[in-house]
Amino acid sequence: MGDTYTDAGATALDDVDGDITSGIVTVNLVDTNVVSGYTITYNVSDAAGNSATQVTRTVNVVNIAPTHHYHNNSSYYYPTTGTETTTEEH
């Protein structure tokens, strides 16, 4: 939670047009400050207007428990947060 999330992106290849990755429309509303599950969607069409099957990626923003470390009789608190990502194609 609170970390920067960088989307891994997607690629698209068409049997006639070749690489159409630059035409992918991505909807990414991940807010790493809010614990939740988010769905990123990817859509693309070829030059003839044929749409590919939409692909999604699920991103789970989680709050990882903080950790305590002890050194020389002193306690150090390290808040630990994270963003967990899982990919699901639909």
C-alpha positions in Angstrom: 0.0 0.0 0.0 1.3 3.4 -0.9 4.0 2.0 -3.3 4.2 3.0 -6.9 2.5 0.6 -9.2 3.8 0.4 -12.8 1.6 -1.6 -15.1 3.4 -4.4 -17.0 1.4 -3.4 -20.1 0.4 -5.7 -23.0 1.2 -6.5 -26.6 -1.0 -7.1 -29.6 -0.2 -8.8 -32.8 -2.5 -9.1 -35.8 -2.1 -11.7 -38.6 -2.5 -8.9 -41.3 -1.5 -5.7 -39.6 1.4 -7.1 -37.5 2.3 -5.3 -34.3 -0.7 -3.2 -33.2 0.5 -2.7 -29.6 0.4 1.1 -30.0 -3.4 0.9 -30.5 -4.1 -0.7 -27.1 -6.5 1.2 -25.0 -5.8 0.7 -21.3 -8.1 1.5 -18.4 -6.0 1.5 -15.2 -7.6 2.9 -12.0 -5.2 1.4 -9.5 -4.9 3.5 -6.4 -2.0 2.2 -4.3 -3.2 4.3 -1.3 -6.5 2.3 -1.0 -6.5 -1.4 -0.1 -8.7 -3.1 -2.7 -8.7 -5.3 -5.8 -8.5 -3.5 -9.1 -9.1 -4.7 -12.7 -7.0 -3.2 -15.5 -8.5 -3.7 -19.0 -6.8 -3.8 -22.4 -8.7 -3.4 -25.7 -7.4 -3.1 -29.2 -8.8 -3.3 -32.8 -7.0 -3.9 -36.1 -7.1 -1.6 -39.1 -10.3 -3.3 -40.4 -12.1 -2.6 -37.1 -12.0 -6.1 -35.7 -11.8 -6.0 -31.9 -9.6 -8.4 -30.0 -11.0 -10.2 -27.0 -10.6 -7.9 -24.0 -7.9 -8.9 -21.6 -7.8 -8.0 -17.9 -5.2 -7.9 -15.2 -6.2 -8.0 -11.5 -4.1 -6.0 -9.1 -4.6 -6.4 -5.4 -3.3 -3.6 -3.2 -2.6 -5.0 0.3 -1.4 -3.7 3.6 1.4 -5.9 4.8 1.9 -6.0 8.6 4.7 -3.8 9.9 7.8 -5.4 11.3 9.9 -4.7 14.4 13.6 -5.3 14.6 15.7 -5.3 17.7 19.4 -4.3 17.8 21.5 -3.5 20.9 18.4 -3.4 23.1 16.7 -0.9 20.8 13.5 -1.5 18.9 13.3 -0.3 15.3 9.9 -0.1 13.6 9.8 -0.6 9.9 6.4 0.0 8.3 6.1 -2.5 5.5 3.6 -2.1 2.7 3.2 -3.7 -0.7 1.3 -4.1 -3.9 0.6 -7.6 -5.0 -0.3 -8.2 -8.6 -1.9 -11.2 -10.2 -2.6 -11.6 -13.8 -5.8 -13.1 -15.1 -6.8 -13.1 -18.8 -10.4 -13.3 -19.7 
